[in-house]
Amino acid sequence: MNEIERRIRANRLLDLPVNWQDELVYPYYDGLSILNVAQAVARFFGVEVGCGLDTSVWGGDMPQPQRVVLFLSDGLSYNRLKQFMAQDSELAQTVQTLNGGRDVLPLTSIAPSTTVVALPTLWTGKPSVTHGIVGTWMYLREVAAMSNILFFKPILGDYPGGELNRWGVDADTFVTEPSIPQRLNEMGVPTYLLLDYSLMGTGLSRILHRGIEHDHTYLHGGLNDVWDRLRDVLRDTRGQGCYVSAYLPNVDKLAHLYGADNVYARQEIRYQMQQLQTILTSDEVQDGQTLVMLIADHGHHDAPVAVDLSADPVIESATFMTYGAEARLAQLHLRDIQSVVERINTQYSEQLACVPMTQAIDAGLFGVGEHHPELQYRSGDLLLIPRLNVRLVDKLHPAKLVSIHGGLSDWEMLVPFIWRCI
């Protein structure tokens, strides 16, 4: 275990009444999380947003790039990457070369460790307490409904994606914090986005990508044009001072469908690393002034044990809506908190831990900073923390996916940090 991982694991934000609490990994917002990657991007261009990355991740002098490229591989777990590298010497060599000959280091995701919360953090440089998105499913007072923020629609009913816009919730102003591209625009720094065409312009994309000047899409579904498109963008921006962000959802989708440890995800990870290595060593994209960083928004792990709290009469009678946030880090809206706490601690302590949301927020689990005005309503009353392999289910949240994320296990929370100057 490297020193950075030891520091991350020593960061204990909560004291929980369960004998497995040391299995949990908490976000390390003070320099060793994906939040700090976003802050570092802004700081490279002279925009002061947060503390940035801890200097230890650079292993020496911090880069001073003119162009910054961030490649985000959705769902790529640090633990899983290290496991696959140990089993595949060719992959290990490719990753080490891609990382400038260094060992891969971990950073933490945020809480919950899920795309819908992580990406607003990466695009604003602000924690979830400030940008106000604290889960994939959130109760919105504006429409008096538990809502799916990924698809920007109520979770109950057969509504199309983006329905919340038609209900008067404007995706363009849903997050009031300015985005990093908006801040960079004020500095005269152009921004470029490479994104699956099916995601461009969706509710979540409108929340995230405010201020992007140059959109580039690629086709998804087995086609490989993403790599040619990435090469085109890097070639066309060679020698420029700019920010380039590229997003690839493949690993996440494969893990959801087949499980986190499967041959398809393994091959996809190997292919991504090979393609990146080929592109970054090409003379047509190199300019000697570019920093390339590869990270993930979260990791993955299978969760075969399903716990249906709606089948528990004590808990069911104390709740007045389905749970919010994630199956792996749930937020309960309750009539009676104490009865649910007692029930969890006495009947489910081998599978679940719980803590009042106010205590989790005060401890910094969702970051430190000015609170979004709707935070107390969106986040609920009680936070449920499932142990590794456990997920929460109910009739609105069936167990459809093999591998999931959102929780505080090291498989979900630790993501790789790979960087190289070209």
Secondary structure, 3 states (H helix, E strand, C coil): CCHHHHHHHCCCCCCCCCCCHHHECCCCCCCCEHHHHHHHHHHHCCCCCCCCCCHHHHCCCCCCCCEEEEEEECCCCHHHHHHHHHHCHHHHHHHHHHCCCCCCEEEECCCCECHHHHHHHHHHCCCHHHHCCCCCEEEECCCCEEEECCCCEECCCCCCCCHHHHCCCCHHHCCCCCCHHHHHHHCCCCEEEEEECCCCCCHHHHHHCCCCCEEEEECCCCCCHHHHHHHHHHHHCCCCCCEEEEEECHHHHHHHHHCCCCHHHHHHHHHHHHHHHHHHCCCCCCCCCEEEEEECCCCCEECCEEECHHHCHHHHHHECCCCEEECCEEEECECCHHHHHHHHHHHCCCCEEEEEHHHHHHCCCCCCCCCCCCHHHHCCCEEEEECCCEEECECCECCCCCEECECCEHHHHEEEEEEEEC
